[in-house]
Amino acid sequence: MDTVKKIYARFCWLEQQIAMVLLAAITVLVFVSALTRTFGYPINWAQDAALIMFAWLAFIGGDIALHSTGLIGIDLIVRRFPKVFQKGIDILFKIVMLVFLAVLVIYGYQYVLTGYKRLITTLNVSYAFVTASVPVGAVLMIISVSINLVKSIKTPVEKWGEKA
């Protein structure tokens, strides 16, 4: 089990590195594109490249946010309830997230299949490269939410809300 945890930790680290590179690349590309457009030499493909990178960054960033259990919640209200209720709400919320992410995988995959012939003309690549970020990102988030769900289920009610 330690090997799986190490692999997952390494994957999370790699995911963060990819997100940082994508963010830096988008920033530089948009800045350079605006600068060259100002001087009358626009980079025609820059907007499309930034669009692709941003789509992937959004879903990779979403998964990075899900690595911690405190992403979404109404803590101010929920923490006033008994711990058993708090735990139940947390588990229910994560199950709802898993269902939503599964829907994203299914429909995202169908969208990739229906739009793979559509080209981004400035880059001469399939638009499926952009839309693939939805099912791939949703699968990554399913893994993260599932890990957090197992942690929530295994945490005894008495220890609920304590920082690990």
C-alpha positions in Angstrom: 0.0 0.0 0.0 2.9 2.3 0.7 4.0 1.9 -3.0 0.6 3.0 -4.2 0.7 6.1 -1.9 4.2 6.9 -3.2 3.1 6.6 -6.8 0.0 8.8 -6.1 2.2 11.4 -4.3 4.6 11.4 -7.3 1.7 11.8 -9.7 0.3 14.7 -7.7 3.7 16.4 -7.8 3.9 15.8 -11.6 0.4 17.3 -12.0 1.4 20.4 -10.1 4.5 20.8 -12.3 2.4 20.5 -15.5 0.0 23.0 -14.1 2.8 25.5 -13.4 4.3 25.0 -16.9 0.9 25.5 -18.5 0.2 28.7 -16.5 3.6 30.1 -17.3 3.2 29.2 -21.0 -0.2 30.8 -21.2 1.0 34.0 -19.5 4.1 34.3 -21.7 2.2 33.4 -24.9 -0.6 35.9 -24.3 1.8 38.7 -23.3 4.1 38.1 -26.4 1.0 37.8 -28.6 -0.3 41.2 -27.4 3.1 42.7 -27.7 3.6 41.5 -31.3 0.1 42.6 -32.2 0.9 46.1 -31.0 3.8 46.3 -33.4 1.7 44.9 -36.3 3.0 41.3 -36.3 0.2 39.3 -34.7 0.8 35.6 -33.8 -2.3 34.1 -35.3 -2.1 30.8 -33.5 -1.4 32.1 -30.0 -5.1 32.5 -29.0 -5.8 28.9 -30.0 -2.8 27.5 -28.3 -3.7 29.4 -25.1 -7.2 28.0 -25.4 -5.9 24.5 -25.5 -3.6 25.0 -22.6 -6.3 26.8 -20.5 -8.7 23.9 -21.0 -6.2 21.4 -19.7 -5.1 23.8 -16.9 -8.7 24.2 -15.7 -9.2 20.4 -15.3 -5.7 19.7 -13.9 -6.1 22.6 -11.5 -9.4 21.3 -10.5 -7.9 18.0 -9.6 -5.1 19.7 -7.7 -7.7 21.5 -5.7 -9.5 18.2 -4.9 -6.3 16.7 -3.4 -7.2 18.5 -0.2 -10.5 17.7 1.4 -11.4 21.4 2.1 -12.3 22.4 -1.4 -16.0 23.1 -1.2 -18.2 23.3 1.8 -20.4 25.5 3.9 -18.2 25.1 6.9 -19.7 28.0 8.8 -23.1 26.3 8.8 -22.1 22.6 8.8 -19.7 22.8 11.7 -22.6 23.9 14.0 -24.2 20.4 13.6 -23.2 17.2 15.4 -20.0 15.5 14.1 -22.0 12.5 12.8 -24.1 14.9 10.7 -21.0 16.6 9.4 -19.5 13.3 8.4 -22.7 12.2 6.7 -22.9 15.5 4.7 -19.3 15.2 3.7 -19.8 11.6 2.4 -23.0 12.5 0.7 -21.4 15.5 -1.0 -18.5 13.4 -2.3 -20.8 10.8 -3.7 -22.8 13.5 -5.5 -19.4 14.8 -6.9 -18.5 11.3 -8.1 -21.8 11.0 -9.9 -21.4 14.4 -11.6 -17.8 13.6 -12.6 -19.0 10.2 -14.0 -21.5 12.2 -16.2 -18.6 14.4 -17.3 -16.6 11.4 -18.3 -19.4 9.9 -20.3 -20.6 13.0 -22.1 -17.1 14.4 -22.5 -16.0 11.2 -24.1 -18.9 11.3 -26.5 -18.1 14.9 -27.3 -14.5 14.0 -28.1 -15.7 11.3 -30.5 -18.2 13.5 -32.3 -15.8 16.5 -32.7 -12.6 14.8 -33.5 -12.9 15.8 -37.2 -13.2 19.4 -36.4 -9.8 21.2 -36.8 -8.3 24.2 -35.1 -7.1 25.6 -38.4 -4.3 27.8 -37.1 -2.6 24.8 -35.4 -3.9 22.1 -37.7 -4.9 19.9 -34.7 -8.2 18.3 -33.9 -10.5 20.1 -31.5 -10.7 16.7 -29.7 -7.4 17.7 -28.2 -9.2 20.5 -26.3 -12.4 18.5 -25.5 -10.4 15.5 -24.2 -9.5 17.6 -21.2 -13.0 17.1 -19.9 -13.1 13.3 -19.6 -9.4 13.0 -18.7 -9.7 15.7 -16.0 -12.9 14.2 -14.7 -11.2 10.8 -14.4 -8.3 12.4 -12.4 -10.8 14.1 -10.2 -12.7 10.8 -9.7 -9.5 9.3 -8.3 -8.9 12.2 -6.0 -12.5 12.3 -4.7 -12.6 8.5 -4.3 -9.4 8.7 -2.1 -10.9 11.5 -0.1 -14.2 9.6 0.2 -12.4 6.5 1.6 -10.6 8.7 4.1 -13.9 10.3 5.2 -15.5 6.9 5.6 -12.5 5.5 7.6 -12.3 8.5 9.9 -14.1 7.8 13.2 -16.9 10.2 14.1 -15.1 11.1 17.3 -12.1 12.4 15.3 -14.2 14.2 12.7 -13.1 17.7 12.0 -9.6 17.3 13.5 -6.7 18.1 11.2 -4.7 15.1 10.2 
